[in-house]
Amino acid sequence: MTSRLLHLRLKIQSFFHDQTVETFYSKKNLCLTVAYSNGQLVLNSRDANYSFGNLTKVFIEVFRRLEPEISGIRSALVLGAGAGDVIGILRSRYMQDGPITAVEHDPVVLRIGRKYFNLGKWKNIELIESDAFEFIASNKSTYDLVVMDIFEGLDVPPVFLNSEFYHLLCRAVEPGGMLVFNLMPHNSYYVEKHSELVGFMTSQPSLVLQIPHSAGNEMVVWKKMK
């Protein structure tokens, strides 16, 4: 059976049950699986959807609720590039050719993105393989939009849940721009961290929005004053 026919079969069967296409092993994310789910290619970690799938739906809805402001962005920084779902949404819907800087710490994820999700097709995209904290600490640029979307399973790593990191994120936002921080307050620890994040952002000269989603994500949006 040719590769094209195999993918077609898996795509059809995925409407009944997810169909694995390829499994990858990473030192940083352990097991990563490319699969068809309801006819669409997705990337899953052991515990959660990593790119595309439900995560894409979450960001499409959140960005829609941030219109018309998000339609005017000229530059973006994505921390946690994954296989490129946020990049694809921004490039296809909101900024046709503006520069996007995308940071991803796992080279295996970037390889998957290029192989299965056309990550390399977008123009004016700078893909950086780096730890997000190290990148943002040394970053001197500012952006109209900063997206923070880094997870290990269902959890944002604790290193990204403190006032030092929040300050660095805010510093990277252009006056008049916005920060979108994705978090899942699924237990008491992350409920507390969510409250701390909102408290910190509220203390800055800004407008803070909280956008809950039925998938369990809670987007904290910080709009920096001009």
C-alpha positions in Angstrom: 0.0 0.0 0.0 1.4 3.4 -0.9 2.0 6.0 1.7 -0.8 8.2 0.3 -3.3 5.4 0.4 -2.2 4.5 3.9 -2.8 8.0 5.2 -6.2 8.1 3.5 -7.2 4.9 5.3 -5.9 6.1 8.6 -7.7 9.4 8.1 -11.1 7.7 7.5 -10.6 5.3 10.4 -9.8 8.1 12.7 -13.4 9.2 12.7 -14.1 6.1 14.8 -10.8 5.8 16.7 -7.6 7.8 16.8 -5.0 6.3 14.4 -1.3 6.5 15.1 0.9 7.6 12.2 4.3 7.7 13.9 5.7 7.7 17.5 8.8 9.7 18.5 10.9 9.5 21.6 12.4 12.7 23.1 14.6 13.3 26.1 12.5 16.4 26.9 9.0 15.2 26.2 9.4 11.4 26.4 6.8 9.9 24.1 5.2 12.0 21.3 2.7 10.6 18.8 1.5 11.9 15.5 -2.0 10.6 14.9 -5.1 11.2 12.9 -8.1 12.2 15.0 -11.4 13.0 13.4 -9.7 13.3 10.1 -7.0 15.7 11.2 -3.4 15.3 12.0 -2.5 16.1 15.6 0.5 15.8 17.8 0.0 14.3 21.3 2.2 13.9 24.3 1.6 11.1 26.7 -1.0 13.1 28.7 -2.4 15.8 26.5 -2.8 17.3 23.0 0.5 19.0 22.2 -0.3 20.7 18.9 -3.3 21.0 16.7 -6.4 19.1 17.8 -8.2 20.7 20.7 -5.4 23.2 21.4 -5.9 24.8 17.9 -9.6 25.2 18.6 -8.8 26.9 22.0 -6.5 29.5 20.3 -8.9 30.1 17.4 -11.6 30.9 19.9 -9.5 33.0 22.1 -8.0 35.1 19.3 -11.5 35.6 17.9 -12.5 37.1 21.2 -9.5 39.4 21.1 -10.6 41.0 17.7 -10.3 43.6 16.4 -7.1 44.4 18.4 -5.3 41.2 17.4 -6.0 41.9 13.7 -3.6 44.9 13.9 -0.5 43.1 15.2 2.7 43.5 13.2 5.0 41.2 15.1 4.7 38.2 17.4 6.6 36.1 19.8 5.5 32.5 20.5 7.0 30.7 23.5 6.3 27.1 23.1 6.1 26.8 19.3 5.1 23.1 19.3 4.5 21.8 15.8 3.3 25.3 14.7 -0.4 25.5 15.4 -0.3 29.1 16.9 2.0 30.2 14.1 -0.4 28.8 11.5 -3.4 30.6 13.1 -1.6 33.9 13.2 -0.1 33.7 9.7 -3.3 32.5 8.0 -5.8 34.7 9.9 -4.2 37.8 11.3 -0.7 38.7 10.0 0.1 37.7 6.5 3.8 38.6 6.4 4.8 40.3 9.7 7.8 38.7 11.6 7.0 35.9 14.0 9.7 34.6 16.4 8.9 31.1 17.7 10.8 29.4 20.6 10.8 25.7 21.2 13.1 23.8 23.5 12.6 20.3 22.0 14.4 19.7 18.6 12.3 16.5 18.1 9.1 18.6 18.2 10.5 21.0 15.6 11.5 18.0 13.4 7.9 16.6 13.7 6.5 20.1 12.8 8.6 20.2 9.7 7.8 16.6 8.6 4.1 16.5 9.3 2.7 20.0 9.9 4.4 22.2 7.2 6.2 24.2 9.9 8.8 25.2 7.4 6.4 26.6 4.8 5.7 29.9 6.5 7.8 32.9 5.4 9.3 35.4 7.8 9.3 33.0 10.7 12.4 32.7 13.0 12.4 29.3 14.7 14.7 29.2 17.7 15.6 26.1 19.6 16.1 27.3 23.1 14.9 27.3 26.7 12.1 29.9 26.9 13.4 31.4 30.2 16.9 31.8 28.8 15.6 33.3 25.6 13.3 35.9 27.3 15.9 36.8 29.8 18.4 37.8 27.1 15.7 39.2 24.7 16.0 42.9 23.8 13.1 43.1 21.3 9.5 43.9 21.9 6.4 42.5 20.1 2.8 43.4 19.5 1.8 40.0 20.7 3.5 37.5 23.1 2.0 34.1 23.4 3.1 31.9 26.4 2.1 28.3 25.7 4.5 25.9 27.4 3.3 22.7 29.0 4.5 19.4 30.3 1.4 17.3 30.0 -1.3 19.4 31.6 1.1 21.5 33.6 3.0 24.7 33.0 6.5 24.0 34.5 6.9 25.9 37.8 10.0 27.8 36.5 7.5 29.8 34.3 5.2 30.6 37.2 6.9 33.3 39.2 7.1 37.1 39.2 10.6 37.2 37.6 9.4 35.4 34.5 6.2 37.5 34.4 8.2 40.7 34.5 10.4 39.5 31.6 7.2 38.6 29.6 5.8 42.1 30.2 9.0 43.7 29.2 8.8 41.9 25.8 5.4 43.4 25.0 5.3 46.5 22.9 3.3 49.4 24.4 -0.3 48.9 23.2 0.4 45.2 22.6 -0.8 42.2 24.5 0.4 39.0 26.2 -1.7 35.8 26.1 -0.7 33.3 28.8 -2.2 29.8 28.5 -2.7 27.9 31.8 -4.8 25.0 33.0 -5.8 25.4 36.7 -6.8 21.8 37.0 -5.7 21.3 40.7 -5.3 23.4 43.8 -1.6 24.2 43.0 -2.4 25.6 39.6 -5.5 27.4 40.8 -3.2 29.2 43.3 -0.7 29.9 40.5 -3.4 31.2 38.3 -4.5 33.7 41.0 -0.9 34.8 41.5 -0.5 35.4 37.7 -3.7 37.5 37.6 -2.6 39.4 40.7 0.8 40.2 39.2 -0.7 41.3 35.8 -3.3 43.4 37.6 -0.6 45.2 39.5 1.0 46.4 36.1 -0.4 49.4 34.2 -2.6 47.4 31.9 -6.0 45.8 31.2 -6.3 42.2 32.3 -8.8 39.8 30.8 -9.5 36.2 31.8 -10.9 34.0 29.0 -12.0 30.5 30.2 -12.5 27.7 27.7 -14.5 24.6 27.9 -11.4 22.5 27.3 -10.1 23.5 30.7 -7.7 26.2 29.5 -7.8 29.6 31.2 -6.2 32.3 29.1 -4.9 35.4 31.0 -4.6 38.3 28.6 -2.6 41.4 29.5 -2.9 44.5 27.4 0.0 46.9 27.9 -0.8 50.5 28.1 0.7 52.8 25.4 
